[in-house]
Amino acid sequence: MNDYVSDLRRLVGTRPLILPGTSVVVTDPAGRILLLERADTGGWGLPGGLMEPGESFEETGRRELKEETGLEVGELHLLGVFSGVEYYYRYPHGDEIYNVTAAYTARLPQDAVVALDTTENSAWRFFAPDEIPDTVISPERPILARYTQAEQ
């Protein structure tokens, strides 16, 4: 968790926060989607995370992708901005959040190698759009649904 959110948590405890962030749908040449198995929840999710003060959504996406996977991508394409009650999430340790997520798509760079940050994630894998696991964390499901609908 970034210092900004940690500072907020010291003030408000576990009460719900509205926090902006970014998720990136990275696809390989076969059209499979990169998912990361989160160390904190055990569920699968997209690379991404919360915005730092002063960052743009795109800068957040690029930073989080680099931190979590070691990947640097070219162009990011805005898939959509996702918010509302379905983006509520309660972490296992009790913190509550309403995500406001700008989701982007990006292609895996040729010859790229995923270098997983194991402090936040325990595994990574590319999944075909019709093989997305049921254990995807709830705030990511509508993003993946929008992506698969857009690709059809």
trRosetta pair geometry for C-beta under 8 A, 3 or more apart (Angstrom, degrees):
i j d omega theta_ij theta_ji phi_ij phi_ji
1 5 5.0 -104 179 82 103 124
1 6 5.5 127 113 -58 113 89
1 9 7.7 18 150 -12 153 144
1 50 7.7 24 -147 28 66 138
2 5 5.3 89 61 14 77 99
2 6 7.0 -140 102 -5 39 93
2 49 7.7 121 -30 149 111 123
2 50 5.9 -133 13 80 121 114
2 52 5.9 -139 -168 -92 159 87
3 6 5.4 -57 -145 40 34 116
3 7 6.2 39 156 -23 68 103
4 7 5.9 -54 -153 32 27 111
4 8 6.7 25 150 -15 62 105
4 50 7.8 -149 72 126 114 125
4 52 6.2 156 -6 -137 138 60
4 53 5.8 161 -100 -23 144 97
5 8 5.5 -52 -149 37 37 113
5 9 6.2 41 152 -24 67 105
5 17 7.5 157 -140 92 91 165
5 19 6.7 25 -103 -120 113 147
5 50 6.0 47 -47 104 135 166
6 9 5.6 -52 -145 34 31 114
6 10 6.7 37 153 -24 62 99
7 10 5.8 -50 -156 26 32 113
7 11 7.1 23 150 -12 61 106
8 11 5.8 -65 -160 39 37 108
8 12 6.1 -15 163 19 76 112
8 17 6.2 76 138 -111 139 148
9 12 6.6 -75 -127 57 28 79
9 13 6.9 37 -173 -141 64 7
9 14 7.5 31 -148 -81 94 42
9 17 7.9 -78 -77 -33 70 143
9 95 6.6 -39 -118 -114 123 122
12 15 4.8 -92 161 48 103 112
12 17 6.8 127 81 -72 149 101
14 94 4.3 -44 -130 133 152 99
14 95 5.0 -125 -137 -97 79 43
14 96 5.9 80 158 1 79 84
15 96 6.5 -62 166 51 21 114
16 88 7.3 -38 -128 -135 127 100
16 96 4.1 -58 -85 114 67 116
16 97 6.6 162 -149 -90 68 15
16 98 5.8 47 180 -20 114 95
17 95 8.0 -23 14 -179 109 97
17 96 7.2 142 12 93 65 67
17 97 5.5 -23 62 -114 83 71
17 98 7.2 -151 95 28 38 74
18 97 7.8 131 -101 -166 22 64
18 98 4.8 -24 -103 70 69 108
18 100 6.3 41 178 -20 90 113
19 50 5.4 -27 157 -130 125 116
19 51 7.5 -176 173 33 80 87
19 97 5.6 -42 24 -153 116 112
19 98 7.4 140 19 70 66 55
19 99 6.6 -36 71 -112 80 51
19 100 7.0 -169 91 25 31 84
20 50 7.2 105 86 -154 47 69
20 51 4.5 -4 96 10 96 134
20 57 7.1 -93 166 -93 117 89
20 60 7.8 -162 127 -34 94 171
20 100 4.7 -40 -99 78 67 105
20 101 7.6 158 -159 -83 53 35
20 102 7.5 23 -171 -8 98 95
21 48 6.1 105 152 155 106 104
21 49 5.6 -110 -153 134 122 27
21 50 4.3 -65 -89 -101 112 42
21 51 5.6 -147 -92 -21 47 75
21 60 6.3 -152 -153 155 50 144
21 64 7.9 63 -169 -51 96 159
21 99 6.1 -56 37 -150 113 97
21 100 7.3 129 22 72 64 56
21 101 5.4 -23 76 -106 82 77
21 102 7.7 -159 102 27 36 71
22 48 4.9 -138 104 -147 59 108
22 49 7.2 -3 55 51 72 43
22 51 7.0 90 -14 -68 91 85
22 57 5.1 135 -80 -173 114 76
22 58 7.5 139 -113 -89 155 19
22 60 4.2 143 5 100 125 108
22 61 3.7 -102 141 -67 146 82
22 64 6.3 173 73 25 101 138
22 101 6.5 136 -109 -159 22 74
22 102 5.1 -27 -106 68 81 86
22 103 7.2 152 -162 -92 60 34
22 104 6.6 5 -171 2 109 105
23 45 7.6 -106 -127 170 119 93
23 46 4.1 71 -171 87 108 132
23 47 7.1 131 -157 79 61 45
23 48 3.6 -99 -103 -15 47 164
23 61 7.5 -16 70 -114 10 98
23 101 5.4 20 -2 -177 102 128
23 102 7.9 178 28 85 63 42
23 103 4.7 -15 67 -111 96 85
23 104 7.5 178 90 28 50 65
23 140 6.5 164 -135 -115 159 88
23 143 5.6 18 81 -173 146 171
24 46 6.2 178 59 161 44 112
24 47 5.0 -30 54 79 101 98
24 48 5.6 159 2 -68 72 96
24 61 4.9 116 -62 -165 110 106
24 64 7.4 167 -2 84 114 106
24 65 5.1 -12 35 -75 155 120
24 73 7.5 173 -178 15 143 150
24 76 7.0 -77 -123 -127 108 114
24 103 7.5 173 -85 -159 27 61
24 104 5.1 -18 -114 70 74 95
24 105 7.4 136 -165 -110 64 18
24 106 5.6 -8 -174 13 112 117
25 33 6.0 -45 -162 -138 87 109
25 34 8.0 151 -167 45 41 79
25 46 6.0 -53 -81 -132 57 135
25 79 6.4 59 14 -44 127 152
25 103 6.5 44 -18 175 102 104
25 104 7.0 -159 25 97 75 44
25 105 4.6 -29 70 -107 103 72
25 106 7.3 151 78 24 53 64
25 143 7.0 -167 -57 150 114 106
25 144 7.4 150 -106 -100 121 62
25 147 5.0 169 -126 -106 168 153
26 33 7.2 116 71 -156 51 57
26 34 4.2 -9 74 27 104 126
26 46 7.9 144 8 -158 79 91
26 47 6.4 22 -5 23 121 125
26 65 7.2 121 -55 -136 131 123
26 69 7.8 -112 17 61 164 174
26 71 6.8 57 -126 107 160 164
26 73 6.8 -142 -114 -73 107 143
26 105 7.9 156 -82 -162 30 53
26 106 5.2 -23 -105 74 73 93
26 107 7.5 95 -157 -157 67 8
26 108 5.6 85 169 -70 102 79
27 31 5.6 -13 -174 -145 126 34
27 32 6.5 148 -151 70 74 34
27 33 5.8 -36 -95 -92 77 56
27 34 7.3 -146 -81 -7 27 83
27 105 7.1 2 -3 -167 108 98
27 106 7.7 170 21 86 70 44
27 107 6.0 -41 67 -115 83 56
27 108 6.5 -118 95 -13 35 91
28 31 7.3 -54 69 15 65 17
28 32 5.0 -3 37 54 107 90
28 34 7.3 108 -36 -52 90 91
28 108 4.7 -3 -102 17 58 144
28 126 5.2 -12 -4 -128 131 153
29 107 8.0 57 -78 -166 55 106
29 108 7.2 -88 -28 59 65 110
30 126 7.6 96 61 144 112 141
30 128 7.8 -64 129 -95 110 84
31 128 7.3 43 98 -134 91 69
31 129 6.9 -51 143 -18 102 107
31 151 7.4 128 -160 -171 117 145
32 126 3.7 76 121 161 127 107
32 127 5.8 163 -167 73 96 22
32 128 5.3 -56 -106 -77 88 46
32 129 7.7 -147 -122 -30 44 62
33 46 7.8 -57 169 -104 111 93
33 126 6.6 149 67 -155 28 67
33 127 5.4 -31 60 62 85 81
33 128 7.9 86 13 -159 82 6
33 129 6.3 86 -15 -82 117 66
33 132 7.1 0 57 -90 134 100
33 144 7.1 103 156 -129 171 102
33 147 7.3 97 -99 117 138 149
34 46 7.6 87 91 -139 76 65
34 47 6.6 2 109 -15 117 109
34 69 7.3 34 161 -111 146 154
34 108 7.1 121 -40 -76 127 114
34 114 7.2 169 -141 -91 130 137
34 124 6.5 -3 -167 -173 92 108
34 125 7.7 164 -144 89 53 28
34 126 5.6 -35 -86 -95 58 73
35 44 4.4 24 162 179 129 115
35 45 6.6 140 -159 65 85 18
35 46 6.6 -59 -114 -83 66 47
35 124 7.1 169 88 -151 44 61
35 125 6.1 -18 61 65 87 74
35 126 7.7 137 15 -111 74 24
35 127 5.7 7 5 3 122 119
35 132 7.5 125 -51 -137 148 81
35 133 7.5 -166 103 22 165 105
35 136 7.1 -86 -139 -105 140 98
36 44 6.9 148 74 -155 34 65
36 45 5.8 -34 64 68 85 72
36 46 7.3 65 19 -178 93 9
36 47 6.0 91 -15 -73 129 67
36 68 6.3 -53 -82 166 166 126
36 69 7.3 -122 -76 -72 126 101
36 116 7.3 154 -130 -131 106 105
36 120 7.8 20 149 114 141 96
36 121 4.2 -54 176 -131 115 146
36 123 7.3 160 -160 86 53 48
36 124 5.1 -25 -105 -100 68 83
37 42 7.0 -13 -180 -164 94 39
37 43 7.5 -164 -147 111 62 20
37 44 5.5 -40 -94 -94 61 69
37 121 6.0 115 69 -167 52 85
37 122 5.0 -59 98 62 107 86
37 123 4.1 23 28 52 126 91
37 124 7.2 -138 9 -69 78 35
37 125 7.7 40 -29 7 100 100
38 41 4.7 23 93 42 127 90
38 42 6.6 -46 76 4 79 13
38 43 5.7 3 34 63 113 64
38 44 7.2 173 -4 -110 84 16
38 45 5.4 36 -44 13 116 117
38 120 7.0 -50 -141 160 70 72
38 121 5.9 -57 -106 -106 37 71
38 122 7.5 25 112 9 13 88
38 137 6.8 21 5 -39 143 132
39 42 7.9 24 -155 -68 17 48
39 118 7.2 95 -66 178 138 55
39 119 7.0 -119 28 150 158 27
39 120 5.8 -175 21 167 113 20
39 121 5.8 -138 -24 -94 90 12
39 122 4.9 123 -87 -41 78 92
40 91 6.5 -31 149 -154 125 111
40 92 6.8 -170 161 26 79 111
40 93 7.8 -65 -168 -7 108 109
40 120 7.4 -29 -16 -153 101 60
41 91 7.0 -110 -75 -140 104 70
41 92 6.1 168 -107 -22 67 109
41 137 6.0 61 99 -91 156 120
42 122 7.9 -6 -114 24 54 137
42 135 7.3 -68 125 178 82 130
43 135 4.8 -152 -130 160 73 83
43 136 6.3 88 173 -164 105 13
43 137 4.1 122 107 -62 141 79
44 132 7.9 -164 93 -171 142 78
44 133 5.3 101 8 56 144 120
44 135 5.6 94 4 97 92 86
44 136 4.8 -50 75 -96 96 61
44 137 7.0 -156 71 -11 41 75
44 140 7.7 -112 108 76 71 155
45 48 7.6 -106 146 43 108 95
45 136 6.6 122 -84 -157 49 72
45 137 4.9 -7 -77 22 106 116
45 140 4.9 -174 -134 -46 74 151
46 103 7.6 47 90 -134 166 103
46 140 5.4 164 -2 -134 96 123
46 143 6.7 -75 -8 101 148 142
46 144 7.5 -175 -52 -64 117 94
47 64 6.1 153 160 126 83 96
47 65 4.8 77 137 -108 138 68
47 68 4.9 177 -138 78 96 138
47 69 5.5 -50 -102 -19 142 124
47 71 7.7 -72 -101 45 176 121
48 60 7.7 47 -158 135 79 96
48 61 6.3 -26 -116 -119 89 70
48 64 5.0 65 -144 114 28 150
48 65 7.3 7 -75 -60 52 73
48 68 7.9 -41 -1 6 23 153
48 101 7.3 59 151 -148 150 114
48 103 7.9 -50 -86 -112 159 68
49 60 7.0 -137 76 176 71 98
49 64 4.1 177 23 -119 100 132
49 67 7.7 -37 13 65 145 132
49 68 7.4 158 -29 -43 119 127
50 60 7.4 -94 132 -157 23 129
51 55 5.1 -158 -162 71 86 115
51 57 7.0 -57 -89 -98 123 52
51 60 4.5 -63 -102 -89 72 145
52 55 4.8 80 59 -13 78 125
52 60 7.0 171 14 -102 73 91
52 63 7.6 -41 5 86 120 165
55 59 4.4 -140 -161 89 92 120
55 60 4.9 109 134 -59 136 84
55 63 7.2 -71 -133 6 146 142
56 59 4.5 97 49 6 79 103
56 60 7.0 -137 92 -6 43 86
57 60 5.6 -55 -153 34 32 115
57 61 6.5 33 152 -20 65 104
57 102 3.7 18 -167 46 145 153
57 104 7.9 149 137 -40 104 113
58 61 5.6 -52 -150 34 34 113
58 62 6.4 31 155 -15 66 105
58 76 5.6 167 -137 63 98 145
58 102 7.8 -69 -54 114 53 141
58 104 7.0 87 -113 -66 72 151
59 62 5.9 -56 -147 39 31 109
59 63 6.1 30 156 -18 66 109
60 63 5.9 -59 -145 39 27 109
60 64 6.0 20 161 -13 66 112
60 102 7.8 107 62 53 124 113
61 64 6.1 -59 -140 41 25 105
61 65 6.1 26 161 -20 63 111
61 76 6.0 103 100 -127 146 157
61 102 7.3 -92 -48 94 119 100
61 104 5.2 37 -145 23 166 134
62 65 5.9 -56 -145 37 26 112
62 66 6.3 25 157 -16 63 109
62 72 7.4 36 -162 -136 94 70
62 73 7.4 -133 -116 45 80 87
62 76 7.2 -110 -62 -40 90 138
63 66 5.9 -61 -151 38 28 109
63 67 6.2 23 156 -17 66 110
64 67 5.7 -55 -140 39 31 110
64 68 5.9 14 166 -7 68 115
65 68 6.4 -65 -137 45 22 99
65 69 5.8 -38 -177 37 61 113
65 71 5.4 -67 158 75 101 96
65 72 7.6 129 108 -98 113 34
65 73 6.5 -38 135 0 159 109
65 106 7.6 5 -115 45 163 154
66 69 7.3 -80 -118 58 12 71
66 70 6.6 28 -161 -132 52 18
66 71 6.6 -123 -94 68 47 45
66 72 5.9 31 -94 -78 102 76
67 117 5.9 -8 152 -33 66 157
67 120 7.9 56 130 10 103 146
68 116 7.3 -18 165 -144 61 56
68 117 5.1 -98 -131 28 37 116
68 120 5.9 -73 -115 75 93 136
68 121 6.1 71 -162 -5 99 132
69 114 5.0 -58 -165 -145 96 85
69 115 6.5 104 165 53 42 56
69 116 6.4 -11 -117 -94 53 51
69 117 7.4 -76 -47 -2 28 88
69 124 6.8 99 -114 -103 99 157
70 113 7.2 -25 98 95 131 73
70 114 6.5 133 49 -165 103 36
70 115 3.0 43 -13 46 155 106
70 116 7.6 -69 -2 -35 106 22
70 117 7.8 155 -38 -41 80 82
71 108 7.2 -73 -142 -134 141 73
71 109 7.0 169 -159 16 95 105
71 112 5.6 47 -123 -176 97 135
71 114 6.5 -25 -48 -106 108 64
71 115 7.9 169 -39 27 61 79
72 109 7.0 11 81 -17 64 147
73 76 6.7 94 98 -69 122 80
73 106 4.0 38 164 174 161 140
73 107 6.9 145 -152 62 112 50
73 108 7.5 -76 -105 -112 104 27
73 109 6.1 -159 -115 -39 55 96
74 106 7.2 160 56 -155 61 100
74 107 7.1 -7 41 54 105 94
74 109 6.8 124 -21 -88 90 96
75 106 7.1 178 90 -121 49 82
76 104 4.1 -5 -176 -178 108 144
76 105 7.3 143 -161 65 60 39
76 106 5.3 -38 -105 -73 66 106
77 104 6.1 135 65 -163 40 79
77 105 4.7 -24 62 57 100 92
77 106 7.3 166 17 -72 77 53
78 81 7.8 -14 -172 -44 114 76
78 102 6.7 -52 -133 -176 97 99
78 103 7.6 101 -162 82 56 52
78 104 5.8 -47 -97 -103 40 76
79 103 4.3 -49 60 105 118 98
79 104 6.1 175 -2 -113 91 16
79 105 5.3 99 -59 -29 108 94
79 143 6.9 83 104 -159 142 85
79 146 6.1 120 162 112 111 121
79 147 6.0 -28 -143 -83 145 84
79 150 7.1 -143 -145 3 93 162
80 102 7.9 -157 107 -147 32 51
80 103 5.8 5 57 50 67 103
80 143 7.6 -164 61 -122 104 74
80 146 5.8 -69 20 157 140 161
81 100 7.1 4 -179 179 98 81
81 101 7.1 168 -156 88 53 45
81 102 5.2 -23 -103 -99 80 68
81 103 7.6 178 -92 14 28 74
82 87 5.9 144 136 -79 95 134
82 99 7.2 11 101 111 97 105
82 100 7.5 172 85 -156 53 39
82 101 4.6 -14 59 63 100 95
82 102 7.9 177 18 -82 73 21
82 103 6.1 36 -6 -15 116 114
82 139 7.6 133 120 -175 132 84
82 142 5.9 150 -141 95 135 121
82 143 5.9 -88 -31 -73 158 90
82 146 7.9 -149 -78 -3 119 148
83 87 5.7 -81 -138 26 33 150
83 98 7.4 57 -158 157 83 99
83 99 7.1 -143 -110 104 63 58
83 100 4.4 7 -93 -115 115 76
83 101 7.3 168 -66 22 66 62
84 87 5.8 99 58 9 55 101
85 88 5.8 -20 -170 -15 50 114
85 98 7.9 -48 -109 -128 33 112
86 138 7.3 -134 178 159 73 104
86 139 7.6 141 133 -111 69 56
86 142 6.1 84 121 -33 135 139
87 98 5.9 77 97 -168 92 63
87 99 4.1 -113 167 59 112 89
87 100 7.2 109 118 -73 156 36
87 101 6.6 -163 -143 3 137 107
87 139 4.8 65 -144 -127 66 99
87 142 7.7 -76 -72 34 85 133
88 96 7.2 -11 -168 -171 92 95
88 97 7.2 159 -152 89 49 48
88 98 5.3 -26 -93 -99 68 73
88 99 7.8 -161 -76 10 18 77
88 139 7.8 -169 56 -77 22 100
89 96 7.4 167 87 -152 46 52
89 97 5.3 -13 60 63 89 94
89 99 6.5 34 3 -23 114 109
89 137 6.9 30 -126 169 133 115
89 138 6.3 173 -98 63 91 105
89 139 5.2 -57 -51 -31 124 119
90 94 7.1 -26 -175 -148 95 27
90 95 7.4 167 -154 85 54 42
90 96 5.1 -19 -103 -102 78 78
90 97 7.9 170 -84 22 35 67
91 94 6.7 -28 75 41 83 24
91 95 4.6 14 32 55 122 89
91 96 7.7 -140 13 -72 77 33
91 97 7.5 50 -26 2 97 108
99 139 4.9 64 26 -148 148 146
101 139 6.8 121 -19 164 146 115
101 143 6.9 -60 109 -72 137 132
103 143 4.6 171 -97 -140 159 119
103 146 7.5 120 77 70 149 132
103 147 7.7 -107 145 -57 136 106
105 147 6.7 140 -85 -125 116 111
108 112 5.3 -139 176 47 87 134
109 112 4.2 103 67 -52 86 120
114 124 5.3 -123 149 94 152 156
116 121 5.7 -107 -166 88 106 114
116 123 7.3 -34 -133 -140 165 16
116 124 5.2 -161 -85 -13 121 120
117 120 5.3 30 103 29 108 100
117 121 6.3 81 74 31 70 95
118 121 6.6 -87 -116 75 35 59
118 122 6.6 60 -147 -110 80 44
121 124 6.6 49 143 -61 138 86
127 131 5.0 -143 -172 91 92 93
127 132 5.4 111 126 -94 143 51
127 133 6.9 -117 -108 -17 155 79
128 131 4.3 65 57 16 90 111
129 132 6.6 -12 -164 -35 37 104
129 144 7.9 171 -142 -178 80 94
129 147 7.5 -143 -122 110 117 99
129 148 4.6 144 -172 -112 125 107
129 151 6.7 -151 -77 68 164 146
130 148 7.9 124 -66 -144 58 136
132 136 5.9 -8 165 -37 106 138
132 144 5.8 114 -128 168 162 149
132 148 7.9 -103 -19 -54 136 140
133 136 6.0 141 77 -37 75 80
136 140 5.1 -111 169 84 105 118
136 141 5.6 133 103 -76 119 77
136 144 6.5 -32 175 1 165 154
137 140 5.2 78 68 10 79 109
137 141 7.8 -136 96 -28 39 85
138 141 5.8 -39 -153 3 40 118
139 142 7.7 -54 -172 28 39 97
139 143 7.7 30 142 -8 63 113
140 143 5.4 -65 -160 42 50 115
140 144 5.9 46 149 -19 82 107
141 144 5.9 -59 -146 40 30 107
141 145 6.2 32 155 -21 66 107
142 145 5.4 -51 -142 37 35 115
142 146 6.3 37 157 -20 67 102
143 146 5.9 -53 -150 35 29 109
143 147 6.4 30 151 -19 63 106
144 147 5.5 -52 -146 36 34 114
144 148 6.3 28 158 -15 67 105
145 148 6.1 -57 -145 39 28 104
145 149 6.3 28 156 -17 63 109
146 149 5.8 -58 -147 39 29 112
146 150 6.2 30 156 -21 65 109
147 150 5.8 -59 -148 36 28 110
147 151 6.4 22 156 -17 64 111
148 151 5.8 -57 -145 38 32 110
148 152 6.8 40 155 -33 63 102
149 152 6.0 -52 -154 19 33 113
